[in-house]
Amino acid sequence: MYKTKKIAALASIALLSSTFSGVSMSNTMGGVVNVAIIGEADTLDPMMSSKDVVGTVTQHIYETLFTFDSSWAPAPLLADGMPDVSSDGLTYTIKIRQGVNFHDGSSMDSADVVDSLNRWLSVASRGKSIASKVDSVSALDSHTVEIKLNSVYSALLSLMSMNNAAAVIYPQENIQGDDLAAPIGTGPYKVGEYKADQYLQLVRYDGYSSSDAPIDGASGSRAGYLDEINFIPVGDGSTRLEGLLSGQFDFAESIAAESYARLESSSNAEPVLLAPYGWPMWVINHKKGIMTNLNVRKALQAALPAEEMLYAAFGDEKFYKADGALYPEGFIWNSDAGLENYGTGDTKKANAFLKASDYDGSPLRILTSKQYMWHFKTAEVAKVYLEQAGFKVQMDVVDWATLGQRRNNPDLWDVFLSHSPYIPEPSLNGTMQATYRSGWTNGEKEHLMSKFTSVTDTAERVAIWSQIQDNYFEDVGFIKLGSFNSLRGKSQSLKGVPETPWPFFWNAYK
């Protein structure tokens, strides 16, 4: 469908762009930025994926009604201001910005929004998680949409602000059931050239209609200074680093912690440390296999030596903290509930749980990838402790794209390794939702989650969250290892890229 070109040409463009960036005026139009990402964005339909890499790429193409400001509060994007919410909290009336065009030149109106949101409720994991709470989405006029709920859901606007499994707006004519006719959005960049596993070129959309609000996080004005943004999947971390240092890449994500000094001493690049970024996790299969047994899950929880695993992954305490609470200090959601169950590598305790489970010796299948090398390093340490506890361990090491596919089939894994940024609204953590691929659910947890999202008083929500965390530890819903800081790198000439979990480049310039 799209023209292709050689990856070498992109490298040449990158070097040329770097050469001329020194004479560019700040905030002037033009230029090319090459971004090294850890793997392929295997879909350009952001409703259909919760992968960070998909959200990072597609947020430049599509837009949602709301986004997050710098304090992680919902803010208008395609919406014309914040919604009018009825006194009972069940009806949201949303005005839509006028004069917004899609990449095909058609104008956006309420019909596009209604059809897009109904598709989101039907096919996206985040949308499906609240579909039962939504009575209707309807158009009141050409630029006003009404969402009616059947029960209060305090996280609605935060949910609609997420950029993965996202409530993006498509042209009505482009929606064909579960499929899209083409990757057409309202964003500041549109798809130019694409070659699977090599690169995705985004080009500035000259018909873009930006908000005129001040820049504040992902909200406000989006200038679109750059001519092109090229997202290049580079699975090997060393290759991402060397490409950044040489000037081939202008930005590279997921750089190994031990490379910090090289970035710091470079004449071309510099480190970007996001602290805290988020939390590494072991996602547990609650649908099928050995992990459906609570005592087996408790054995896993007891056996994992969080401190040693994190040290193996990062090597320096400035990059991690062994912290079992679901939210670290500094967040209002921080709690010490259940922390006595936080794993310390107690293989004897783990073995006792394993014996109580009638474990039959079936292999514990750990699904991981070396594209996030630090994931793999934590698994290597864990394997030693798990075998000492009495587990038979099978390491299934695949590329990130394959992992993304396999984790959707509960027949293929018992745990998979992942990570997440700290999302300001706890109910939006995918692992907390019964519809998530892990299938973690129990009556008490669902009752507490329902209470948590049906009240608006902060103190009451904090108390309920503490109960949820206690349930998480008791039922071993998944395993959080701790907190980590994310190391990326960028060219010294690249400006206007904020420190955020999902980097965006619509206000970047060279």
Secondary structure, DSSP 8 states (H G I E B T S, - for coil): ------HHHHHHHHHHHHHHHTT--TT-S--EEEEEESS----S-GGG---HHHHHHHTTT--BSEEE-TTS-EEESSBSSS-EE-TTS-EEEEEB-SS-B-TTS-B--HHHHHHHHHHHHHH-HHHHHHGGGEEEEEEEETTEEEEEESS--TTHHHHHH-SSS--B---GGGEETTEESS---SSSEEEEEEETTTEEEEEE-TT-----S--BTTBS------SEEEEEE---HHHHHHHHHHTS-SEE----GGGHHHHHH-SSEEEEEEEEEEEEEEEE--SSSGGGSHHHHHHHHHH-BHHHHHHHHHSSGGGEE---SSS-TTSTT---TTGGGS-B--HHHHHHHHHHTT-----EEEEE-SSSHHHHHHHHHHHHHHHHHT--EEEEE--HHHHHHHTT-TTS-SEEEEEEE--SSGGG-GGGSTTSTT----HHHHHHHHHHHH---HHHHHHHHHHHHHHHHHHT--EE--EEEEEEEEETT-B-----SS---TT-B-
